Amino acid sequence: MENAKKAVISVIICLGILWGIINAGGLLYIIYDIFISNNVPQITYGEFPFYVEYEKDGEKYVIEDTVICEFAGFDTSLGFQTIRTWSAKLKSGDENKCVLTREENSPSVLTPGRTNTLSRLVLDYGSPEYYMDDPVGWSKIDRKACFEYREIWKESEKVTNTEHTKLSKRKLEKHFGIKIIKFEFSKPIKNKFE
């Protein structure tokens, strides 16, 4: 009987601790939502030039443009949270220049034995949150520019999967025969949120 009482008390204490942790997290989230995510950025627009030069099959290629980032307001669609949003686009308007390869119904380069519905090797020029120095924007990922292998494949008739894999210079050369000569991107700004 004594052990049963101790077990019940232990369960009550554990549930109390769990309840406290959940409510503390909720309180922190409310503080975040009121004091951080609703703040308007001091700098709402930026232009970030970049230059990429690479070699494939003995030929040199250049991708040169400017990433334009702009504050797009607040997203309140989640109901319980307000999130700063940003847009990013190329000054040239030519997003296709960042697609190095595109193949349909082809074998996966990184996962032998799998056939992709669509695969593309792209120059991902980075997230606007990264360039505009926003630590809590929509993507919540400070993503710098990189090369990314994007794959879409069917697991079954009703299930389609998507995978994005960042590629190192070594993997670019090994899997795609691409040698990076220059990879120059603008640094992010220092921004304030009021």
N, C-alpha and C positions, 0 to 999 in steps of 0.2 A: 504494500500500500504506500509506503514511503517513497519507493522508486517511481510509482505511478504519479504521485504528486510532483516529484522533481521533474519528470518528463513533461507534464502539463505546464509547469512553470517555465521550463526551458523553451517549449514551443511558443508560449505567450511572449516571452522575452524576444525570441527570434522574429516573431511576427511584428512586434513593436519596433524593433530595429529596422526591419524591412520597410515598414510604414514610414518611419522617420526618414529613411534614405530617399524613398519615393517622393515624399513631400518636400524635402530639402531640394531635390532636383527640380521639382516643379517651381519652387520659389526662385531658384537660380535662373530658371528659364524665363520666368516673368520679369525678373530684373534685366536679363539679357534683352528681352523683347522691347521693354520700355526704354532702356537707356542706351542700347547699342544698335540694334538692327533698324530702328526708326530714324536714325540720324542721317541727315542729308550730307553727301560728300561735298567737301569744299571745292574740289576740282571734278567737274562732271564730263569733261571731254579731253581726249588725248590722241595724238598721232604717234605711231611707233614704227619707224622704218626698219626693214630687215633685208638681208642679202644672203642667199644660199647659192653656193656653187658646188656642183658635183660632177663626177665622171661615171659614165656607164658605157660599156662596150667600146671604149676608146674615144668616145665623144664627150665634150663638156657641155653642161646645161647650167642655166642660171635662172633662179627664181628671185625676183626683186620686186618689192611692193611696200606698202605701208598699212599697218593694222590700225583701223580707226575704232576707238572705244568710246562709248557714250552711256551716261547714266540713263536708264530706262524707267525709273520710278520704283514703286514698291509693289510687290506681289502679295496680295492678301487672300489668294484663292484657297489656302489651306485652312482659313477660318481662325485658327488659334495662333497664327504666327504671321508676322510681317517680315518680308525678306527684300533687301535691296537687289535690284536686277540691273544688268548691264547688257549692252549689245556690242558685238564686234563684227567688223566686216573689212574687206580689203578695199583700199582706196580705188584700185583699178576696177573693182566689181567682178573680177574674173576669179571665182573660187576654184574653177577647174585647173588653174595653173598649179595648184597645190596637190593635184592627184598625179602621182608618178606612174602607177600601174592600176589597171582595172580589169578584172577577169570575172566571167560568169561561168558557173558550173565547172569549176577547176579544183584540182587537188590543193589542200591546204599546204602552205609552205612550212608552217611551224608544227602542224599536227598530222603526221603521216597517216594515211588510211582514211582520212575524212575528206569529203568533197564539199566545197563551199558553194552555196547558191550564188554568192557574190563576195569577192575579195578585192580590197584596194590598199595600196600603199600610198599614204598621204603625208604631206608636211602639215602637221598641226601647228599653227602659228601661235598657240597659247590662248589662255582664257583672259577675258577682260578684267576679271577680278584680280588676276596676277598683275597686269599692267597698271591698273588703277589703284593698287595697294589696298584692296578691300578684303579684310580677313574673314568677313562673314557674309559674303555675297551668295547668290543663288547656288552656284556649284560647290561652294565651300572647299574648293580645291585650288590651291595656288599652283596652277599648271603652267609650266614654262613650255616654250616651243620644243617640239620633238618630232621625230618620224614615228608614225604609228601604222601598224598593219591591222586593218579592220576586216573582220570576217563575219559573214552571215551564213548559217547552215541550218538545215531542218533536222531536228532530232527525231521527229515523228510527223505524221500528217498535220497534227494540231500544234506542235511545239517548234518554234523557230528561235534559235539562239544567236546572239551577237557577242563578239569578243573584240576588244581593242588591246593591242599589245604594243607597248613602246619598244622601239628597237635601238640598240646601241650601234655605234659606227661599225663595230665588228660584225654584228648580226646583219646589218645592211649590206656589207660587202659579201658575207658568207652566203646569205639566202637570195640576194637580189643583184649582186655584182655591182653595187653602187659604192663609190668611194667619195667621201665628203672632202672637199677642198677648203671651202669656207662656210662657216655657219655663224653669222653675225646678226644678233637681234638686239633691239633697244632694251635698255633696262627699265624696270617699272618706276613710276613716279613715287614721291612721298605724298600721301594724301591725308587729310583730316576729315573727321565726320562729326558734324555739329547737330 
